[in-house]
Amino acid sequence: MAKYVKASHILVKTEEEAAKIKEEIKNGKSFAQAAKEVSLCPSGQNGGDLGYFSRGQMVKEFEDAAFNMNTGEISNPVKTQFGYHLIYLTDKQD
């Protein structure tokens, strides 16, 4: 089991908006560009990059999703107290 994951994310207000953005990414838009354009999180200015984190550092729903993903995968919308996230897992380390 990975001890650390590296992820980027996009935070928006609605599940519909998150789904629309995921579709745009599937159709060729870069995740980082989408994050810069629409993410409500300050990390959006860095393309959504959150760097490496371990369990216990993020809210549970976000953390559970990130740690259960495969490298290179983009999540379906993940609901947290902050809104809806698209998570892009870029690395895992033991």
N, C-alpha and C positions, 0 to 999 in steps of 0.2 A: 504494500500500500504506500502510495506517495506521501511524503511528509510535507512537501511544498508543491504548490502549483503556481504557474505564472499565467495571468489572464488579463484580457482587456474586456471592457464592457461598455455598453451604451445604455443609458438610463432615460426612459421616457415615462409619460404619465399613463398611457393606456396600452392594453394588450394589443389592440388593433394597430396602433402606431408601431409597436415593436414588431408585429408580424409583417407589416408593410416594409419596414426597414430590412428585415431579414430577407424578404423577397428581392429587394433592390441589391443586396449583397450577393445573393445567389445569381443574380443577373449581371454581375460584373463590377458593381461598385465596391471599392475597398472598404473594409471594416473601419480602418483608421479615418478615412474620409467621412464616412457616415457619422462616426463618433464626433468628429470636429464640428460637423454641421448641426447635429440635433441633440447630442447628449446633454442632459441636465446636470450631470456631475462635472465638477472641475477637471477631472481626469480626461474629459473629452478633448481638451486642448492638446493633450499628448496622444491623441488617437485612441483614448480610452484605456491606455496602459496602466494597470494597477501594480505591476511588478510581481515579485514572488510573495506569497503569503502562506501561512500554515493554518491548521484548524484552530478555531477560536478567535480569529482576527476579523472575520466578516460575519454579517448576520447569517443565521442558520440556513435559511432557504438558499441564499446565494452560495454559501460554502458547500452545502450538500450537492448542489448542482455542479459546481466547479470540480469538486473532487471525484464526481462520478462520470466526468466527461473524458473523452479521448483527445489527445493532442491534435490540434488542427480543426477541431469540431466547433460549431457555433450552436449554442443552445436554442431551444424554443424559449419564448418569453417566460421569465422567472419572476413571480410576484414577491415583493418584499414590502416592508413598511414605507419604503422610499418611492415605490412605483414599480415599473416593469423593466427588467434588464435583459439584454442579449449578452451572453457571455461567450467570448472567444478564447478557448484554452490554447495557449501557445507553448507550454512546457510543463513537465512534471519531474520532480526530483525526489529521490528516496532519502 
